[in-house]
Amino acid sequence: MSTPTKTLDIKILDRDLRVACPEEERGALLDSAAYLDKKMREIRDSGKIANVERIAIMAALNIAHELLSTKVGRGFDLADLKRRISAMESAVDQTLAEQDDLF
């Protein structure tokens, strides 16, 4: 029997969002939203990036890096992971720069 899903209002980088969430995962989702909000604010407040989409992408990359770094020693090559993340950041930077030129 599946757990009923309810909606949950969260705020990330001053934007209100409503997401579906099973009641038993409510606390974990609120913690996740708070963590993401904190990371996005750190990036925004550094003054290097102003575009919300880019802030979100960089936060996602940083969080993915943190997650995968905790798995080092379980078959992950940290140096390879860092190279791949660096390549992804470069690709994101290039794509966003091309989009900025369009506008």
Long-range contacts (C-beta under 8 A, 24 or more apart in sequence): 11-37, 12-36, 12-37, 12-40, 13-37, 13-40, 13-41, 13-44, 13-52, 13-55, 15-52, 35-63, 36-63, 39-63, 51-96, 53-96, 54-92, 54-96, 57-92, 58-89, 58-92, 61-85, 61-88, 61-89, 61-92
